[in-house]
Amino acid sequence: MESIKFWMVYGLGQGRPTHRHKSEESAIAEAKRLARLAPEVEFFVLESTHHVVKRDVDVTSIGSIRGRVRDFDDDIPF
């Protein structure tokens, strides 16, 4: 999957940003709008710079441990 660059607006102390803007101009316009509504808050336009994904998957057999069948009736409560 190819990553597409996006921007987000963060208001200092206002919780995490959730909306992805498709352009820098859109994010700046939103930051200006929010700053007018809350002039005491600093707003930052954040730009995505990297996309990181872990692709490895570990598979573990549940029915056996080192070739032996595990006894599921071992009085362990979980």
C-alpha positions as CSV (number, residue, x, y, z in Angstrom):
1,M,0.0,0.0,0.0
2,E,1.4,3.3,-1.0
3,S,1.3,6.1,1.6
4,I,-0.1,9.4,0.7
5,K,1.2,12.6,2.4
6,F,-1.2,14.3,4.7
7,W,-1.3,17.1,7.3
8,M,-3.0,17.4,10.7
9,V,-3.7,20.4,13.0
10,Y,-2.8,20.1,16.7
11,G,-4.0,22.6,19.3
12,L,-1.5,22.7,22.2
13,G,-3.1,21.0,25.1
14,Q,-6.3,20.2,23.1
15,G,-6.1,16.5,22.7
16,R,-4.8,14.5,19.7
17,P,-5.7,15.5,16.1
18,T,-8.0,13.2,14.2
19,H,-8.6,14.7,10.8
20,R,-6.2,14.2,7.9
21,H,-6.0,17.1,5.5
22,K,-5.1,16.3,1.9
23,S,-3.2,19.5,1.4
24,E,-1.0,21.8,3.5
25,E,-3.3,24.8,2.5
26,S,-6.3,23.0,3.9
27,A,-4.6,22.3,7.2
28,I,-3.4,26.0,7.5
29,A,-6.9,27.2,6.8
30,E,-8.2,24.9,9.5
31,A,-5.5,26.1,11.9
32,K,-6.5,29.7,11.2
33,R,-10.2,28.9,11.8
34,L,-9.5,27.2,15.1
35,A,-7.2,30.0,16.2
36,R,-10.0,32.5,15.7
37,L,-12.3,30.4,17.8
38,A,-9.7,29.9,20.6
39,P,-7.2,32.8,20.4
40,E,-5.5,31.7,23.6
41,V,-4.4,28.3,22.1
42,E,-1.4,27.8,19.9
43,F,-2.1,25.6,16.8
44,F,0.5,23.7,14.8
45,V,0.2,22.2,11.3
46,L,1.8,18.7,11.4
47,E,3.1,17.1,8.2
48,S,3.5,13.3,7.7
49,T,7.1,12.5,6.9
50,H,7.3,8.7,7.2
51,H,5.2,5.6,7.1
52,V,6.3,2.6,9.2
53,V,4.6,-0.8,9.3
54,K,5.9,-4.0,10.9
55,R,5.2,-6.9,8.5
56,D,6.5,-9.9,10.4
57,V,4.0,-12.3,11.9
58,D,4.7,-15.0,14.5
59,V,2.7,-18.3,14.5
60,T,2.6,-20.5,17.6
61,S,0.9,-23.9,17.7
62,I,-1.7,-23.9,20.6
63,G,-2.3,-27.6,20.7
64,S,1.3,-28.7,21.4
65,I,4.4,-27.5,23.2
66,R,7.6,-28.9,21.6
67,G,5.8,-31.7,19.9
68,R,3.8,-32.8,23.0
69,V,0.0,-32.3,23.3
70,R,-0.7,-29.9,26.1
71,D,-3.1,-31.2,28.9
72,F,-5.8,-28.5,29.0
73,D,-7.3,-30.1,32.1
74,D,-4.5,-28.9,34.4
75,D,-6.6,-27.0,37.0
76,I,-5.2,-23.6,35.9
77,P,-8.1,-21.1,36.1
78,F,-7.2,-19.4,32.8
